[in-house]
Amino acid sequence: MKILYSTLAAVVLAACQSPNRQPASGTSEASATLGVTTAVPSNAQARAMGLAFQVRQQGRIVESVASKSPAFEAGVRSGDVLLQLGNVTLYSQDDIDDFIAIHKPGAKVRATLVRNETNEREEILITLGQGGARPSGALRWQFASLAQLPFALERARAEKKKVLVGLSGAET
């Protein structure tokens, strides 16, 4: 039986960061934002758009796009279905949140989506915007999703560090 690791929403972080990187207590940094709200595609939408089903439905249907948000500026519209951010296949809002959490405002990310009007797959580039402040911490998320586990392991081996893998959120 094939285990579908790609269907799990996991967050991977390098557990051993530089010991010199200790932020001052109570400091914060800007978080990144995409500017969309999403939902699970219905069975009819999934069939019409040819979305994969692997344990759960692939993709997040865009319910709304904030005006002048990064997603809006990149051309994402209500009804489109986000399939992938970077190399992270999207199955839940947690997948999106985890991906955004490892990026800084201004990061350019590749997004794969299905257009609502045409059901055509398209790749676009989104420059993440600045969200609210989040507390700084000694540990930094570096990877999102088990899709990035090979990169995390490669980096950990090269830097002779350990890797901590954990499942994320209630939708997982």
Secondary structure, 3 states (H helix, E strand, C coil): CCCCHHHCCEEEEECCCCCCCCCCCCCEEEEEECCEEEECCCHHHHHHHCCCECCCECCEEEEEECCCCHHHHHCCCCCCEEEEECCEECCCHHHHHHHHHCCCCCCEEEEEEECCCCCCEEEEEEECEEEEEEECCCCCCCEECHHHHHHHHHHHHHHCCCEEEEECCCCC
